[in-house]
Amino acid sequence: MIPLFKFPEAATLIEKYASKSIKDPYVFDRKAFLSECVFNRQLKQVARKMGINKSVSNKVARHTNAQLWIRLGTNRPVVSRMLGHSKEETTKTYYNIDVNEVIDGTNHIDFGKIGI
C-alpha cells in the first residue's frame, strides 16, 4: 500500500503506462493475475528495456519502499500497515539498520539523474 496522493506524478505515470491491450509487451495488464515468478520475469524485461541494469523484483521494490518511508520518519505502525504485516513486530526488522551508515553510503548518488 503506497499513498500515491503524496506523489503528484504517480497517477499520470500509472495511466501512461497502464496496459491498453493484453498483448502489449511493455506494461502489465491491470486485469491479469500474475504469479510472483511471472511478475518478476516481466519486471526484469521492463527494467532491461528501460536500461536498468540492477537486479529487480517485487521484493526489492517492497524493501526499497519500506526503507524510503522509514528514512522519511514514518512511524512503525504506519509502515507495518503499508507492508500488510499482521504483526508490527515483523516490521521491526526493517528498522534494525544503522541509518547514518546508509545515508553516508548513499551521499554520492545523484538522485536528480532519475528525477528525484
Secondary structure, DSSP 4 states (H G I P E B T S, - for coil): ---GGG-TTHHHHHHHHS-SSTT-SSS--TT----HHHHHHHHHHHHHHTT--S---HHHHHHHHHHHHHHTT--HHHHHHHHT-SSHHHHHHHH-S-HHHHHHHHTT--GGGGT-
